[in-house]
Amino acid sequence: MSNICQLTGKKYLNGNNVSHANNKTKRKFYPNIQNISFMSEILNRSIQIKVTVSTIRTVEKNGGLDEYLLKTPNSKLPLFAKKLKKQILSKKNN
């Protein structure tokens, strides 16, 4: 579970190492996972999570963690992100 993005659910891909003699051996392609803390303006706290670098760029493009989670449908979010979105929605409605 350590090499999975907590906001998008991206994980490793399977593939082959191919030698010059065309021998194939199995390998895994891991995503670029970084530990980062995002500031949630609605919850008034920072949240430390493991995300891919492409997700960091997407979150910044959408205007922050709160806006990213509110714009993304629940079907595309993993369990951790759904729980976080639920906390944001309950705090926002109060």
C-alpha positions, -999 to 999 in steps of 0.1 A, spaced: 0 0 0 30 23 3 34 30 -34 -2 41 -41 -13 77 -45 -39 85 -19 -58 110 -40 -59 93 -74 -52 57 -66 -24 54 -91 -1 24 -85 26 4 -103 23 -9 -138 36 -43 -149 59 -47 -179 91 -64 -192 128 -57 -193 138 -65 -228 175 -73 -234 194 -68 -267 189 -106 -273 151 -100 -268 150 -119 -235 121 -107 -214 120 -105 -176 91 -92 -155 94 -58 -138 73 -31 -123 71 6 -132 65 26 -100 49 61 -99 67 91 -86 53 92 -50 61 121 -27 51 129 8 36 164 8 13 184 31 -16 202 16 -34 231 34 -71 226 36 -88 261 39 -122 247 48 -109 223 75 -83 249 87 -55 224 90 -27 208 69 -31 173 57 0 151 51 -5 126 23 14 105 -3 7 116 -38 22 114 -72 39 145 -87 13 147 -115 -14 148 -88 4 177 -71 3 197 -104 -34 188 -109 -43 199 -73 -25 232 -78 -41 238 -112 -76 233 -96 -70 258 -69 -60 237 -39 -70 205 -22 -105 215 -12 -115 225 -48 -98 194 -63 -118 171 -41 -151 189 -45 -147 189 -84 -137 152 -86 -165 126 -87 -166 100 -59 -162 72 -85 -127 84 -93 -115 88 -57 -99 61 -35 -112 55 1 -89 80 19 -99 108 -5 -136 100 -1 -133 103 37 -115 136 33 -141 149 9 -169 139 33 -152 159 61 -148 189 38 -185 187 27 -198 184 63 -176 213 75 -186 234 44 -224 229 50 -222 240 86 
